[in-house]
């Protein structure tokens, strides 16, 4: 790609298509999924594992993170979905079909 092509691709007034890496078309680039209550993708992953009945240690092993990180995720999840127990978080995941 020449310098002129790069500048044209980043120029907001340019009439050409937006710049995408080689081999990608706009149809392939999909927006990131959105989750309820501002949960992140990782938090939903942790919540799914929790709802499957896994312990913090099992979640940590499955995701290759520390138990402390799992606990941090759970604290954030509980705050965002306004629950205070594993069973309430599980119910939340089931109700919203996150499993």
N, C-alpha and C positions, 0 to 999 in steps of 0.2 A: 504494500500500500504506500502510495506516495504521500508526501507531506500535505499536498493540496487535498487529497482524498480524506486524510485524517481530519484536517481543518473543516472540510465540508461536512463530514459526518458529525462533528461536534458543534457546528454552527446552528443555533436555534432557528435562523432564518433560511436555512438550507431547504430546498425542495426535494432533496433526495431522501431515500429511505434512511431510518436510523441505523447507526453502525451496530452490527452484530458480528461476533467472531465467525471466522470462516466455517461453513458447514451448518450454521444455524439459521433457521428462518423464523419469522415472527410467530408462526403457528407452533413451533417447537418450544419456544420460551413461554413457560406457564407461570402465573403469579403464585407466590407461596400460599399454601392453604391457611385459612384463618380459623382460629379456634375460639370457643366461647370464653368470656370473662378475661380476655387478654392473656390467656395461657400461651406459653411458647410451645414449639414443637417438642422440645425436650421435656417440658413439664407434662405434656400430654402422654409422652412415652412412659414417663415415670408413673403417672396416674393409671395408665393401662396395666402396667405390671402390678401395681398395688391392688387394683381391682381384680386381678387374677389370683390374688391371695399370696403373693410373694412377700417375703420379709425384706427389711431394708438391706440385709446382707445379700440376699438373692438378687435384688434389684441392682445393687452395686456390682456384683459379679457379672450379671448379664450385660450391663451397660459399660463395664470396665471403668468404673469410677469408684471413689471412696464412699464408705457409709456416711461420712460427714457430708459429702456432696449430695447424697440422696436425701439426707435430713434437711439440708438447705433447700432443695427442690420442694420437698414436702411442706416445709414451712411456708414457702412462697405460694404453693398450690392452695393450701388450706386458707391462707389469707385472701387470695383472689376469689375463691369460690365460697368463702365465708362458711367454712365448716371447721369442726374441731376434733374429728375422729376419722380413723381409717374406714369405718363402716359408712359414715356419711359421705366421704369422698368416693367410695365405691358406688354408693347409690347415685351420686352426681354423675359418675362416668356411665353408668347403666342408663340413666334417664336421658342422657344426651347422646347415647349410642356411640361412645368413644371407644368401645371395645372392639 
